Amino acid sequence: MSETPEDSIKTTHFGYRTVPLEEKKGLVAAVFDSVAAKYDVMNDIMSLGSHRLIKRFTIELSAVRPGQTVLDLAGGTGDLSLKFSRLVGDSGRVILADINASMLRVGRDRIIDSGAGSNILFSQVNAEALPFADNSFDCICIAYGLRNVTDKDAALRSMFRTLKPGGRALVLEFSRPTNPLVGKAYDVYSGLWPVAGRLVTGDSDSYRYLVESIRMHPDQETLRQMMADAGFTDTRYHNVMGGVCAIHLGFKPVASDR
């Protein structure tokens, strides 16, 4: 039987929906265009402020030192970039990178308004094809961004390529609760986020997608294996809040020439 044009169209997930592959980037962009202005406020509401403590733990795991170069990928509103900026100091550099211009604009304005971050640069990039030279960064961190990437394997390979030998990658993302009771409570609570989104931002659909994207994201062990398949060694993860979130780590071998 011959293949019809419809059969040959590649598809992917946008939340629970199946959409043509080439449409997902635009759909995700529309979500973050909508939520950018209230992104930090909604983060506080949805996490009850816990995202700040989780990000602090992520910074500690980064082991970033003065003089190093850090890529804050999908860095959005720039809260992690500001923290990395203080760690690398005047002799180091942080690149705040995001595919979404609205999010990047909010992050840039926030950093400029803070009066800090003279060592922070800004770059609009696609995580699947990072426009940086091989072996550029001592640390690459992507926080709450990987689940929105269409081709996660390509993004991990691109992160590996641009990481210096001996460097580390961190992936902070929502994950799978390890306790069934915690999982049920979390499902109920996260189900309220679209309601909060409508009340605070006037947009419930974007937050419905965010909830669905969390539930479609790979679990801890699957993501750990994906990082290993991309070339990272000593891959591991730390569950946070009983697995509601997880911080994955991977290292680029010192001898690697990829």
Helices and strands as residue ranges (DSSP letters): H 5-8, E 11-14, E 17-20, H 21-35, G 36-38, H 39-47, H 50-62, E 69-73, H 79-88, E 93-98, H 101-114, E 120-124, G 127-129, E 137-143, G 146-148, H 152-162, E 163-174, H 180-190, H 193-201, H 205-216, H 220-229, E 233-240, G 241-243, E 245-251
